């Protein structure tokens, strides 16, 4: 039975401490990646109800620095489910200390695979997007997957139907 993205929503909120910062007083990129990976892992597990492993970090944008003392909120949810793999989109927000308004500072796209106890991929539920943003991310996920498969030599460009539609129409 298909699930919706909101069922996998994972929100992690934390504060940036001095020991997690670089010499400029901003959160280490690797620390942010680890936090994003944890949130994505939980979202993938919520969708699949299985053991999940990180297959790839497809995209990360470090658009803005995150200063020490910042309250950071990481929101992850499944954007598309394939046979055993899932694309998880993750948004990173910080709160302004005075106004408490949130602003998006970073984002990423991860791929996780659901596996059994022996590490073999298992079939997972499909995903039914509901909101406009969920539908946009869902549609883009297939193009991103096809591009990744082409770049890794696992798919011939002629077989990438969704990508061809972008160029041929």
Secondary structure in CASP SS format (residue, H / E / C, confidence):
PFRMAT SS
TARGET T0000
AUTHOR 0000-0000-0000
METHOD secondary structure of the structure
MODEL  1
X C 1.00
X C 1.00
X E 1.00
X C 1.00
X H 1.00
X H 1.00
X H 1.00
X H 1.00
X C 1.00
X E 1.00
X E 1.00
X E 1.00
X E 1.00
X E 1.00
X E 1.00
X C 1.00
X C 1.00
X H 1.00
X H 1.00
X H 1.00
X E 1.00
X C 1.00
X C 1.00
X C 1.00
X C 1.00
X E 1.00
X E 1.00
X C 1.00
X H 1.00
X H 1.00
X H 1.00
X H 1.00
X H 1.00
X H 1.00
X H 1.00
X H 1.00
X H 1.00
X H 1.00
X H 1.00
X H 1.00
X H 1.00
X H 1.00
X H 1.00
X H 1.00
X H 1.00
X H 1.00
X H 1.00
X H 1.00
X C 1.00
X C 1.00
X E 1.00
X E 1.00
X E 1.00
X E 1.00
X E 1.00
X E 1.00
X E 1.00
X E 1.00
X E 1.00
X E 1.00
X E 1.00
X E 1.00
X C 1.00
X C 1.00
X C 1.00
X C 1.00
X E 1.00
X C 1.00
X C 1.00
X C 1.00
X E 1.00
X E 1.00
X E 1.00
X E 1.00
X E 1.00
X E 1.00
X E 1.00
X E 1.00
X E 1.00
X E 1.00
X E 1.00
X C 1.00
X C 1.00
X C 1.00
X E 1.00
X E 1.00
X E 1.00
X E 1.00
X E 1.00
X E 1.00
X E 1.00
X E 1.00
X E 1.00
X E 1.00
X E 1.00
X C 1.00
X C 1.00
X C 1.00
X C 1.00
X C 1.00
X C 1.00
X E 1.00
X E 1.00
X E 1.00
X E 1.00
X E 1.00
X E 1.00
X E 1.00
X E 1.00
X E 1.00
X E 1.00
X E 1.00
X E 1.00
X E 1.00
X E 1.00
X C 1.00
X C 1.00
X C 1.00
X C 1.00
X C 1.00
X E 1.00
X C 1.00
X C 1.00
X C 1.00
X C 1.00
X C 1.00
X E 1.00
X C 1.00
X C 1.00
X C 1.00
X C 1.00
X H 1.00
X H 1.00
X H 1.00
X H 1.00
X H 1.00
X H 1.00
X H 1.00
X H 1.00
X H 1.00
X H 1.00
X H 1.00
X H 1.00
X H 1.00
X H 1.00
X H 1.00
X H 1.00
X H 1.00
X H 1.00
X H 1.00
X H 1.00
X C 1.00
X C 1.00
X C 1.00
X C 1.00
X C 1.00
X H 1.00
X H 1.00
X H 1.00
X C 1.00
X H 1.00
X H 1.00
X H 1.00
X H 1.00
X H 1.00
X H 1.00
X H 1.00
X H 1.00
X C 1.00
END
